[in-house]
Amino acid sequence: MTVGIIQFITRFLFFSVLILFRCCGSSKGSGEKERTLGVIKPDGFSGNYTERIKEVIVEYGFNINKEMVIQLDEELAAKFYAEHSSKSFFSSLIKYMTSGPVLVMILEKENAVAHWRDLIGPTDAGKAKLTHPQSIRAMCGVDLEKNCVHGSDSHQSAEREIAFFFKETPSDEAVEKHDEL
């Protein structure tokens, strides 16, 4: 098969799954909306994926409550990823996250954290291409570091991360450990 046909089939299946989930998805829960942070990282932003990612977000049933484009400096990026400061990839992560602007969004829907993580796919974009070809990271991510988007890993992380960027609570709040990049 040619690359064009494979891309068409992949996109068709991706949108079919999205429509099926949206129309027939589970309605468990209290109906209470939850918020999560979504970040389109420098590779997604500079790779012209921003509008496509936002379309997918809305098609998946999210409301984008707030958004802003920001250029992270080293200090801000290091503070955001402080829990990874002792890891070997930290300096590379900071260099990457400061390499260009990012789009930061507050996303809202029922079970937003879980649904956003579902939609973005595994942290390793290479793995996402194999196991979750319909995910955002499969669409535009490159590898474990350059994976195009960030998603909060818990409700607590989401609220802390939203406050970090949108200044909704004091920024001196303790950094909790989380595993999502």
C-alpha positions as CSV (number, residue, x, y, z in Angstrom):
1,M,0.0,0.0,0.0
2,T,1.1,3.5,-0.6
3,V,1.8,5.9,2.3
4,G,-1.1,8.1,1.2
5,I,-3.6,5.2,1.4
6,I,-2.2,4.1,4.8
7,Q,-2.5,7.7,6.1
8,F,-6.1,7.9,4.8
9,I,-7.1,4.6,6.4
10,T,-5.5,5.6,9.7
11,R,-7.3,9.0,9.8
12,F,-10.6,7.3,8.8
13,L,-10.2,4.8,11.6
14,F,-9.2,7.5,14.1
15,F,-12.3,9.6,13.3
16,S,-14.5,6.6,13.3
17,V,-13.3,5.7,16.8
18,L,-13.8,9.3,18.0
19,I,-17.3,9.4,16.6
20,L,-18.2,6.1,18.1
21,F,-16.9,7.0,21.5
22,R,-18.6,10.4,21.5
23,C,-22.0,9.0,20.3
24,C,-22.0,5.7,22.2
25,G,-19.4,6.3,25.0
26,S,-20.1,5.5,28.6
27,S,-22.2,8.0,30.6
28,K,-20.9,6.8,34.0
29,G,-20.3,9.4,36.6
30,S,-22.1,12.2,38.1
31,G,-22.1,14.4,35.1
32,E,-19.8,16.8,36.9
33,K,-17.2,18.3,34.6
34,E,-13.5,18.0,35.5
35,R,-10.6,20.1,34.3
36,T,-7.2,19.1,33.0
37,L,-4.2,20.8,31.6
38,G,-3.4,20.3,27.9
39,V,-0.1,21.6,26.5
40,I,0.9,21.5,22.8
41,K,4.7,21.3,23.1
42,P,7.2,23.1,20.8
43,D,7.3,20.3,18.2
44,G,3.5,20.2,17.9
45,F,3.2,24.0,17.9
46,S,6.0,24.6,15.4
47,G,5.0,21.5,13.3
48,N,1.7,23.2,12.5
49,Y,-0.4,20.6,14.4
50,T,-2.1,23.1,16.7
51,E,-5.3,23.6,14.8
52,R,-5.7,19.9,14.0
53,I,-5.1,19.0,17.7
54,K,-7.6,21.6,18.8
55,E,-10.2,20.1,16.3
56,V,-9.6,16.6,17.7
57,I,-10.0,18.0,21.3
58,V,-13.4,19.5,20.5
59,E,-14.5,16.5,18.4
60,Y,-13.7,14.3,21.5
61,G,-16.1,16.4,23.6
62,F,-13.8,18.7,25.5
63,N,-14.5,22.4,26.0
64,I,-11.3,24.6,25.7
65,N,-12.0,27.0,28.6
66,K,-8.8,29.0,28.4
67,E,-5.7,29.0,26.3
68,M,-2.6,30.9,25.8
69,V,0.7,30.7,23.9
70,I,3.7,31.1,26.0
71,Q,7.5,30.9,25.5
72,L,8.9,29.0,28.5
73,D,12.3,30.2,29.8
74,E,14.6,27.8,31.6
75,E,13.5,28.9,35.1
76,L,9.8,28.4,34.4
77,A,10.3,25.1,32.6
78,A,12.6,23.8,35.5
79,K,9.9,24.8,38.0
80,F,7.1,23.1,36.1
81,Y,9.2,19.9,35.7
82,A,10.8,20.1,39.2
83,E,9.9,16.5,40.1
84,H,12.2,15.3,37.3
85,S,15.2,17.5,38.3
86,S,17.2,14.5,39.5
87,K,16.7,12.4,36.4
88,S,19.2,12.1,33.6
89,F,16.9,13.5,31.0
90,F,16.1,16.7,32.9
91,S,18.5,19.1,31.0
92,S,17.4,17.7,27.7
93,L,13.7,18.1,28.7
94,I,14.3,21.8,29.7
95,K,16.2,22.5,26.5
96,Y,13.3,20.9,24.5
97,M,10.5,22.7,26.3
98,T,12.3,26.1,25.9
99,S,13.0,25.5,22.2
100,G,9.8,27.3,21.0
101,P,6.4,28.4,22.1
102,V,3.8,26.1,23.7
103,L,0.0,26.3,23.7
104,V,-1.4,25.8,27.2
105,M,-5.1,25.0,27.5
106,I,-7.6,24.3,30.3
107,L,-9.7,21.4,29.0
108,E,-13.0,20.5,30.6
109,K,-15.4,17.6,30.4
110,E,-16.6,14.7,32.5
111,N,-13.5,12.6,33.5
112,A,-11.3,15.0,31.7
113,V,-8.0,13.7,33.1
114,A,-8.6,10.1,32.0
115,H,-10.1,11.1,28.7
116,W,-7.3,13.5,27.8
117,R,-4.7,10.8,28.6
118,D,-6.7,8.3,26.5
119,L,-6.7,10.8,23.6
120,I,-3.0,11.7,23.7
121,G,-1.8,8.1,24.0
122,P,1.3,6.7,25.6
123,T,4.2,9.1,26.6
124,D,6.5,7.4,24.1
125,A,5.2,8.6,20.7
126,G,7.0,5.7,19.0
127,K,5.0,3.2,21.1
128,A,1.9,5.3,20.5
129,K,2.3,4.8,16.7
130,L,2.2,1.1,17.2
131,T,-0.3,0.6,20.1
132,H,-2.5,3.7,19.8
133,P,-2.3,4.8,16.2
134,Q,-5.4,7.0,16.6
135,S,-3.8,9.1,19.5
136,I,-2.5,12.6,19.2
137,R,1.0,11.4,20.0
138,A,0.9,8.9,17.2
139,M,-0.3,11.7,14.9
140,C,2.5,14.2,15.7
141,G,4.9,12.9,18.3
142,V,8.4,11.7,17.5
143,D,9.7,9.8,20.5
144,L,9.7,9.6,24.3
145,E,10.9,13.2,24.7
146,K,9.4,14.9,21.6
147,N,5.9,13.6,22.1
148,C,4.0,16.7,21.0
149,V,1.6,17.1,24.0
150,H,1.5,17.1,27.8
151,G,-1.3,15.7,29.9
152,S,-1.8,15.8,33.6
153,D,-1.6,12.4,35.2
154,S,-4.1,12.9,38.0
155,H,-6.8,15.4,39.1
156,Q,-4.4,16.8,41.7
157,S,-1.7,17.3,39.1
158,A,-4.2,18.9,36.8
159,E,-5.3,21.5,39.3
160,R,-1.7,22.3,40.3
161,E,-0.6,22.6,36.7
162,I,-3.6,24.8,35.8
163,A,-2.8,27.0,38.7
164,F,0.9,27.1,37.6
165,F,0.1,28.5,34.2
166,F,-3.1,30.4,34.8
167,K,-2.3,31.7,38.3
168,E,-5.6,30.5,39.8
169,T,-4.0,29.6,43.2
170,P,-0.8,30.6,45.0
171,S,2.2,29.3,43.0
172,D,4.1,28.4,46.2
173,E,2.0,25.2,46.5
174,A,4.1,22.1,47.0
175,V,5.1,20.2,43.9
176,E,3.5,16.7,44.0
177,K,5.2,13.8,42.2
178,H,3.6,12.8,38.9
179,D,4.8,10.7,36.0
180,E,3.6,12.4,32.9
181,L,5.8,14.6,30.7
